[in-house]
């Protein structure tokens, strides 16, 4: 997946590798327009811990260490939304 104008997503290829472990056909993606927040839910597992990777990227992990959710603040401003599927994937 790539971001919108001006950038590519830092998690490129993550969904493909996680799909086999979570059983999801694709992640759930929600964008909150008023707050410019992009939420990407990858797994239905319970969140055991959350880690901030910089001030605008938060990743939630399950007890087994797998990624459950990625939250990106200022997603549109940073060019990460709208999300456009990469045709090569």
C-alpha positions in Angstrom: 0.0 0.0 0.0 1.1 3.5 -0.6 0.1 6.7 1.0 -1.5 9.7 -0.8 0.4 12.4 -2.5 4.0 12.9 -1.3 4.9 9.7 0.4 4.8 6.0 0.8 3.5 4.1 3.8 6.2 3.0 6.3 4.5 -0.3 6.9 4.7 -1.4 3.2 4.2 -5.2 2.9 3.0 -5.5 6.5 -0.6 -6.5 5.7 0.4 -9.3 3.4 2.6 -11.0 6.0 0.0 -10.5 8.8 -2.9 -11.8 6.8 -1.7 -15.4 7.2 -1.5 -15.1 11.0 -4.7 -13.3 11.7 -7.0 -14.9 9.2 -8.3 -11.5 8.0 -8.8 -11.1 4.3 -7.8 -7.4 4.7 -7.4 -4.9 7.5 -10.2 -2.6 8.7 -9.3 1.0 7.9 -11.0 4.0 9.5 -10.2 7.6 8.9 -11.5 10.3 11.3 -11.8 13.5 9.2 -12.2 16.0 12.0 -9.1 14.8 13.8 -7.0 13.6 10.8 -6.5 10.2 12.4 -6.0 7.0 10.4 -6.7 3.7 12.2 -5.7 0.4 10.7 -7.0 -2.7 12.5 -5.0 -5.8 11.5 -6.1 -8.3 14.0 -9.1 -9.1 16.3 -6.8 -10.1 19.1 -7.0 -8.1 22.4 -4.5 -5.3 22.8 -1.9 -6.1 25.5 0.3 -3.0 25.1 0.7 0.1 23.0 4.0 1.7 21.9 4.5 5.2 20.5 6.9 5.3 17.5 7.4 9.0 17.3 4.7 11.4 18.4 2.3 10.5 15.6 2.5 6.7 15.2 1.1 4.4 17.8 1.2 0.6 17.4 -0.9 -1.8 19.5 0.4 -5.3 20.2 -1.3 -8.5 21.3 0.1 -10.7 24.1 2.0 -12.8 21.6 3.8 -9.7 20.2 1.8 -9.5 16.9 0.5 -6.2 15.7 -3.1 -5.5 16.4 -3.6 -1.9 15.3 -1.7 1.0 13.9 -2.9 4.6 14.6 -1.4 7.5 12.6 -2.0 11.1 13.7 -2.1 13.8 11.0 -2.4 11.1 8.4 -3.7 13.3 5.6 -1.2 16.1 6.4 1.7 13.6 6.2 0.3 12.1 2.9 -0.7 8.8 4.3 -4.3 9.1 3.5 -6.1 8.4 1.3 -4.7 4.9 1.2 -4.3 3.6 -2.4 -3.7 -0.1 -3.0 -0.3 -0.8 -4.7 -1.1 -2.5 -8.0 2.1 -4.6 -7.8 0.9 -6.3 -4.6 
